[in-house]
């Protein structure tokens, strides 16, 4: 609401109601009557200002009107608790410090503000990021620590963006160890690609090893038992003897006839009738 109040009675009416706060400014008319223009607004939130300014008026302002105005401003300055405190001064409930979990002046205050629940009378804290609970006494999902210990705070779990930060069980709230690594990663900080994958866990690029089943060592790539254990950085597969290629898909120079589980056999070219020891997987390159 907005209105112009020109007498002390109107000022006293507004002053007596806790549902209004003062905004904007006042002015004095030519006749010396104090006028408040758009200065009274309904308020649904009762809190306290840290400081207030009582406007000065001209000498022509009558003493009783000036007194009522100053009382009005001072009363509204005390009508709301500042952040970090709760209460309702107009109703006789003084401002008390929020315990989130300790008072604002301590090193264990982890909230923006608090409020008292209108039905249960419980004090609820508006916690800072990383804190949870009615009194901000525990770490939220994706954070770890024990904020109830003096000097301790909640820190982000270092999981290299490889966990679901909304999952309260994604990391230990006490140690920060990552428990539910995503993107094919593993490790206490999800810093490695899991077995059978290669790439960069930090950059979320772990991908499945791609190995030729006939050219790999069955001890490291058991048939039908999942992915091969390739090099976690390069993706190079564990080849059988005389087999080469990142995927172990061909014979090395001088060898041919890839046999699963055994590898490649030598070309055994006749040096007098061939260009060299190379063969094309079937026969030597003979001289003509």
VENKA-V648083 format. One record per backbone hydrogen bond with DSSP energy under -1.0 kcal/mol. CO is the residue of the C=O (numbers start at 1). NH is the residue of the N-H. If there is no record, write none. Layout:
co = (CO	CO)
nh = (NH	NH)
//
This chain:
co = (7	8	9	10	11	12	14	19	21	27	29	33	35	39	41	58	62	63	64	65	66	67	68	69	70	71	72	73	76	81	82	84	86	88	88	89	93	96	100	102	103	108	110	113	115	117	122	124	125	126	128	130	132	133	134	138	140	142	144	146	149	155	157	159	162	164	167	170	170	172	173	177	184	186	187	188	192	194	196	198	200	201	207	212	215	217	217	220	222	228	231	232	236	237	238	240	241	242	244	245	246	247	250	252	254	256	259	259	263	265	270	273	278	283	285)
nh = (11	12	13	14	15	16	17	43	41	35	32	29	27	23	21	61	66	67	68	69	70	71	72	73	74	75	76	77	79	48	85	98	96	91	93	92	88	86	110	100	106	102	128	126	124	121	117	115	127	112	131	140	138	136	125	132	143	157	155	149	152	144	159	162	182	167	170	179	180	176	145	172	194	192	190	178	186	197	209	207	205	204	198	215	240	220	221	229	225	230	235	199	231	239	217	243	264	252	250	248	237	212	244	255	267	265	262	263	259	256	273	287	285	280	275)
//
